Amino acid sequence: MKIFVFEYATAVNDKNLSIEGRAMRNLMIYGLKKEGINTCTMSDNNGEHLYEKILKNIYNSDNTILIAPNYELLEISNFLNRHNIFDKVLISPIDSLNKTLNKFSLYKELKGKIPMPKTTKFPNLADFPIIIKPIYGTGCESIYVFKDNECYERFVKSGKQKFNEKFIVQEFIDGIHTSVCLFAGKEVEPVSLNKQYINFDKGKVSYDGGVVPFQANEYIKSKIFEYSKLVCMHLDLKGYIGIDFVIDTKNEKIYLIEINPRITTSAIALSKATNLNIAKLHIACFKDEEILSKELSKVKFLNVAEILKYKDRMICRIKK
């Protein structure tokens, strides 16, 4: 078997995302090699004939793993679907991706089914405080929080960021930022609840890393896992999935924020904290339910792993 591992940031040399992208790509390649699976990848392509090169690699491989920011993941997936080769990609169905990767579509799909922050399209500002983010944003890219209209107007006048119809406006939920790592085959199996380090610097939001696992109380953990299963089954998601939640401890509520139907940064820490081969399990979601259930029935958390993200590097270490 030969698997093509495509990671967008390293393929096009996107310096803003390549640190995390390279780490996720390497996680999958090393995991596949442990299973004796041949791999190929792309790097430093500079965007030239990118889609044609992706097609060529997919044709020459048995299967493909796609890792990309939300917008690019959807564009590439739709392109492959039009070329009738999407069935070789180990990812959720195209309809599921279209519903999930667009944050406003996700809100409309899940509204009333699971708690989510109130969401509108820009420029329909909700009651302050609000958070404004790109519909297809990834990794806290171009996300801002405004506590009142005065702060918002002052920021708009500064010209630091232009908001348009490609942004959504959400009710800001203050609380503990978490994520779930899970594997979805015929059954949905949440594996870990993680804490995210989210920084709010003068209204600008950034992702600075996180901890796997996060020791929440049993009720909170079970409720988040319940929500995770519910949305994955409703959306028919497949493979490794990352889901972000905020725990509003003041009001004792849990809100789903977004879903990443692909390998995430937290998977790197999950592999370091457990005895799991993420690549092997991702493939098993599509090919061998018996392997998936067997491996996940004996998950052991050997360590607490911490990710620290800086401008020029990312560290994944065992937390002392």
C-alpha positions, 0 to 999 in steps of 0.5 A, a space after each residue: 500500500 502507498 499513501 499520499 500525505 498532502 499537507 497544504 502549508 508545507 506544499 505551498 511554503 506558507 510560512 504562517 502555517 508551515 510550523 504546525 503543518 509540518 508537525 502534522 504531516 510528519 506525525 502521519 508519515 511516521 505513523 504510516 511508516 511504523 505500519 510498513 506503509 509506503 508514503 509520498 508527499 509534496 513540499 515547497 511547490 510555491 502553488 504552481 500547478 498545485 491541483 494538477 500535482 495533487 491529482 498526479 500523486 493521488 492517481 499514483 497512490 492507493 489512498 490520500 490523507 488531506 491536511 489543510 486550512 478549512 477553505 483550502 481543504 474544501 476547495 481541494 476536496 470539491 476539485 477532487 470530487 469533480 474529477 471523480 477521484 474523491 473516493 481515494 481520499 480518507 476524509 469525510 463525505 463531500 456533503 459533510 465537509 461543505 456543512 462543517 467547514 463553513 462556520 455559518 453553515 455549521 451553525 445553521 445545521 446544528 442550531 437547536 440541536 446542540 448549544 452554540 454561540 448565537 451567530 450571524 453574518 457580518 455586518 449584523 452585529 449581535 449584542 456585545 461582547 462579540 467575536 468576529 471571525 472568518 467563515 473559513 478561518 483556521 487556527 485563530 486567524 483574523 479573529 477579534 473580540 470586542 467588548 462594546 461598540 466603542 471598541 469595535 468602532 475604534 478598531 474599524 477606524 484603525 484599518 488593521 483589519 477589514 471585515 466583510 461578508 466573508 466573516 461571521 459575528 458570534 456571541 462571545 462566550 467567556 470560559 475554558 477553551 477546550 477541544 476533543 480528539 475523536 475517531 469516527 467510523 461506524 461508531 464515534 469514539 471520543 478519546 481525549 478532552 484537551 485544554 487550549 491556550 487561547 490568548 486575547 491580546 488587545 482584542 486579537 485572538 491567538 492559539 498558543 498551544 494546549 494540554 492533552 488531556 485536560 482534567 475536567 470533572 466527569 460530568 463536563 467531560 461526559 457531556 462534551 463527549 456526548 455532544 461530540 458523538 451527536 454532531 459527528 453522527 448527525 454530520 456523517 463525519 469520518 476519520 480523525 476529527 477535532 472539535 472545539 468547545 468552550 466551557 462557561 463555568 459561570 453559567 455551567 454551560 457547554 458551547 460547541 465552537 467549531 469542528 475540524 474534520 481533519 488531523 489537528 495540532 492536538 493530535 500531535 500531543 495525543 500521540 505523545 500522551 498515549 500509546 496510539 498511532 494516529 495515522 493507523 487509527 485514521 485509516 482504520 476509520 475507513 477500512 477496518 472497524 475491528 482494528 479501530 475498536 480493538 485499539 481504542 478499547 485499550 487506550 492508555 494515557 502515559 503522560 500529559 503532553 503540552 504544546 507550546 506554539 511560538 511565532 517561529 517554532 512549536 514545541 510538544 513536550 511531556 508536562 512535568 
